[in-house]
């Protein structure tokens, strides 16, 4: 129950808490929420945004991977090396996409 004149996120002052405790005898002091001793600093802006080269690298890896796979079927009929290079590039692009914020 929130004392009148406060919002749900506000913490009551010690005098208001003792007055509320006197008014409500069914409530125990162990159920109240105390002030937290932990502090979590805000995340810096540089950690929230990825560098501008990340989406370019991702798109480049996708394009190189697709071209390598097409080159396997159009140019290199007897070798599977371009297919492996293409798959590695596409997987690298997918991994880079997970790092883009």
N, C-alpha and C positions, 0 to 999 in steps of 0.2 A: 504494500500500500504506500503510495506516495503522499507525503504531507502536502496540505493545501498551499498553493502559491509556488510550487516547484514543478520542474519538468522531470520526466522519467530518468534522464541521464545525470541530473544534478545530485551531488552528495549533500546531505544535510549537515549543518554545522553541529559541533559537539553539544551545544545547549539544546538545539532542536532534536537531536537524537535522544538525549536524556529525557526530554519532555515527551517524545513519542513513546519511549520505553515505559514511562510512568503511565501513559494513557492505555497502553496495550499490555496487559499482564500475561496474555497467552503466548506472546512471542518471546523467544529466548535470545540472548545476546550472541549465540553461536551462529545464528542464521543471517546476521547482518553482513554486508559486504564492506570490507575495510579498504583503505587506500592501498593501491598496488605499489610495491617497492621496485618493480621492474620498469625500465624505460626503453622503449623501442624507438630509436631515432628514425626520422623520415628517410626514405630511399632517395639518394641524390638523383638529380635530373639526368646526369650523364649515364647512370646505370639503367634508366628507364628507356632510353632511346638507343637504338643500334646505330653504328656509323653509316654514312650514306653509301658506302661501297658494298654493303651486305646484299641489298636487293639486286645490284648489278652483277655481283658474283653469282648469285643464285640463278638469275636469268641466263647468264653466260654459260654456266654449267649445264643447264637444261638444253640450251641450243647446241652446244658442242656434243652433248650426249645424243641428242636426236640426229644430228648430222653424221656422227660416227656410226650409229645404227643403220642409217640409210646408206652410208658408204659401204657397209658390209654387204648389203644386198645388191647395190648398183655397181661397185667397182671390185671389191675383194670377194669373189665368189668362193674361193677355196680356203679362206682363213677366218677364224673366229675371233681374232685379236681385236678388230674394230668393234665387235659386239661387246666384248668385255670392257673395252675402254668406254663405250657408250653407256653401259650399265653403271660403271663406277662413277661417271660424270653425273648421271641422273640421280644416283643415290647421294652423291655429294651435294647436289642442288637441293634435294629433299632435306638433308641434314642442315644446310645453310638456311633453309626456309624456317626451320624450328627456332633458329637464333634471331630471326628478324622481329623487331618490336616496333 
